[in-house]
């Protein structure tokens, strides 16, 4: 049996369960590709998701330990399973790995060919790995759920965060007028992402700064989500990513409220790659760690303030 270096958890828990060790190298099944991972990135809360530990999205059923974490990957196709015509062996690809499968904190990973896309050509694997989950979440919020149109006004609650910075960039890249909330330390950073207006949420009420907004994307939740209804125009939409919007409040304000969980999507990844290669979208990386230090990366997610993604560099 072929083996590889990987980071695995043999029991459910947090970063303390992660071990850097030898593991069996997976083989691609029908419709799958084997990717030689060059870089992966990690997500806050990933080790608390039920889907990380079982075969079902809702976390039910028997556990599938040991698991390999990190569901965002960039690498090169090493082999193709039966029936796969594209991508071809040797092609550089990136993608979001379904949450009920082993992730990319390893030298190799298998995933359905239908959910990977050619990586952007203008950035390296480390920066590409920062894209799949966060940029797909932003794209699906704005395009699939809000049907954003050029010229519309968007308010991003939490514009400096791992997903928020992509919401700002993609909305601006699609021709929207973007306002965002952020901390005082992040005002210039968010403005540099393409926001026309950035509001210091600790000192200014966003309700006093914006009105008649077409789309609110909320990454904060709590009272910020509830207060956001007041700035929407009639018929506007509030897309909740941190928490589900209250449907009674939506009805009272003549607006719509949507909550969703990101899904792997090849077509959207292709559009995201085009935005990157055209210069309208820039992956933001906080730090890059070697595979052997993946555990430290997950610990940093819980303790350190970050600007952008923590990326795991697997191979040159």
N, C-alpha and C positions, 0 to 999 in steps of 0.2 A: 504494500500500500504506500502510495506517495504521501509525503507529509509536508507541512509548511509551518512557519512561525505564525502564531496568532495570539490574540488576547481573548481569554475566555472566562466566563463565570460558571462555576459548577453548582452554585446554590443561589437562589434569589436573594437580592440585597443591593447594596450600593457599591461605590467604587472599591470598597475594601474586599469585595469578592473577585475582583479582576486579577487574572494571572497571565503573565506572558510565558508561553509554553509551546511545545510542539503539538500539532493537531493534524488530523487526517486532511489531506487536500481534497476538496469536493470535486465531483465530476459533473459536467453539464448533462441534464436530462433532455428529453425532447422539447424543443422550443426554447431552450436555455442557452446562455453563453457562459463560458468560464472567463473571468476577467482577472488578469494579473494586476493587482491593485498597486497604483502608484501613490495615491493619497486618499484619505477619508476624512470626514469631519464629524463632530459629535454635537449632541443636542441636549440642552437642559431638560431634566425630567425623564430622559429616555429609559433609564434603569428602573423607573417606577411604573412604566406602561405595562399593562397586562399582556399586550401583544408581544412585547419583547421576550416573554418567558413561556408562551404557549403557541399553539398552532392556530388560535382563533383571535380575530381582531378585538373581541370584547374581553380577552384574557381568560376565557373559560376553558375547561378541558385540562388534560394532563400537561405537566410541564415538559419542555423539550431541552432541558439542560444536558450538557453544557451549551451555553449560548455564546455567540460572538456579537458584540455590540457594534454600533456605528453604521447608520443606514444611508450615508451619502458617500458616493465613491467616484473616483476618476481613475482610469487605467487603460489597459490595452487588452483587446480580446485575444485570449490565449488558445481557445478551442470553442467549437460550436457543437451543440447537440443536434440530434436528428431533426430535419425539417427547417433548420435555420439557414436562410439565404442571405440575410443582412441583420446585423453588421458582419463584416468578414473578419477572419483571423488577421490580427495585426492592426486593426483599426482602433484608434484612440476614442474612447467613449466615456460618458458619465451618466449617472442616473441615481434615482431614489430607490433603494431596495425595499420591497414590501416588508412591513414591520414584523410579520410573523416568520420571517426567514433570518438566517444568520447574516450578520452585517459584514462590514468591510475592514474591521480592525484585524486584518490578516493579509497574508501575501496573495491569497486568491479568494474569490467569491463567485458563486453562481447566482444568476438572476435571469428572469424572463427576457428574451431578446426584445420583446415588444415594449419594454419600459426603459430602454437605454437609447441614447442619441449620440451623435458625433459631438465630441467635446469642442468648445470654442477654440479657435486656432490662435487667438491673440494673447491667451494667458496660459500659465503653466498648470500642471496637475494639482499643485497645492491650492491655487486660487480657484480652479474649477471645482474642487471638492467642497468648497464653501457654498456652492450654489444650490444643489438639488432640493433639499427640504425647504430652506428659507425662501429661495427665489420662486419655487413652485407654489408655496403657500401664498406669496404675494401675487403671483400671476393669477392663480385660481380665484383669489379674493376679488381682484380688480376686473378680470376679463370674464371668467366663467360665471361668477355670482353677481357682480355689480354691473356688468356690461358697460364698462367705462368707455366714454366717447371723448375724443379730443375736444378741448375747450371747457369741459366740465370742471367743477371745483371739488377737490378731495381734501378731507382732513384726516391726517394720520395721527392717531393717539399713540405716542411712543415711537417717534421717528428715528431714534438712534439705536434701537435694539437690533438683535440678530435678524428678525423678520422685518421690522419697521424700516430699516435702511433700504431694504429691497422694495418695499411698498412705495417709499418716496421716489426712488430712482425709476421704477417701472412706470408709475403714474406720470412722472415728468416726461419720461421717454416716449410715452404714448400720447403726449400732447395735453395733459391735464394741467390745471393750475393747482399747485399743491401748497397746503398749509400743514404744519406739523407741530406737535408739542414735544418738548425735550427738556432736559435739565440745563442749567446755565452753562455748565462745562461743555455741553454738546451742541450749543446753538450754531456755532460756525460750522461744525462738522455736518450737521443736517442741512444747513443752507448750501454747503458745498455739494450735497447729493442732488440738488435740484429743487429744493423747496423755496418758494417765493417768500414765504412767511414762516418764521419759527417762533413759537411762543414758549416762554419760560413758565412751565406749569407750576412752579413753586411760588411765583410772584405775580402772575397774571392769570385771570380767568379766561379760558379760551372762548367762553360764551360772549365776552365783551370784545373779542377780536375778530371773530368770524361769524357769518350768518348765511343762510340760503345755500347750504352745502349740498351738492348732489350725492356724494358718497362719503361716509365715515368708515374708516377701517380702524377698529379698536384692538389694541394689543395690551391694554392695561386692565380692563375689567372694573368691577366694583362701582364706586360712585362716578368714576370717569365715564364708564359706559352709559350709566343712567342719565348723566347730564348731557350726553352727546345728542340725545333726541332733539333737544331744543334748538340746535343749530342746523338741523336738516330742513331742506325745503319740502313742501308737500310732494309725496311720491318718491322721495329720496330713499336711500338704502343704507342701513347700518350693518356692516359685516363684522361680526364678533369673532375674534380668533382666540382671545384669552378666556372668554366665557360666552354662553348663549345669550343673545338679546331677548328681553322679555317681550313676548308677542302682544300682550295687552297694552304695554306702553307703545309698541309700534302702531297698533290700531288707533290709539288715542292721538297720536301725532300724524296720522295719515301717511305713515311711512312703512317700509319693509325692514324686517330684521332677519339676518341669516347667520347661522353658525355651521361650520363644516370642519372636517378633518382632511388634511392634504392627502392626495392620492398620487402614486406614480403615474406620469403621463408623458409619453414620448413627444407628441406634437408640441406641447408647451415647452418642453426642454429644447426643442429645435428653435422655437421663437426666442427663448431666453438666450441661447447661444448667439443668435443673430443680433440681439441687443448688445451683448458683450462685444462681439466683433465689430459692431458699428460705433463703439465707444459710448453708448448710451447707458450702459450698466457696468458697474465695477464691483467685483467681489471684494468684500472687506474682511481681512484676516487679522485677528488679534494676535495670534501666535501660532507657531508650527513646532510640533513635538515629534520625536521619533516614535515608532511603533512601540518600543519597549517602555515608553513613558505614558502610554495611554491612560493608565490609572490616574496619574497626576493631572492629566487633562480633565478627566471627569471630576476630580476633586476641585479643580479650579472653577468649574462650572457652578459649584455649590458655594464657593467662598469669595471669588474675585470679581470685581467689576471689569467688564469687558467691552470692547468696541469691535464688533465683528466676531467671526467664527474662530473656534479653536480647531486647528487642522492637525491631523496625524499624517506625517510623512512616512510612507511605507517603503518605497523603493525609488531609486533614481531612474 
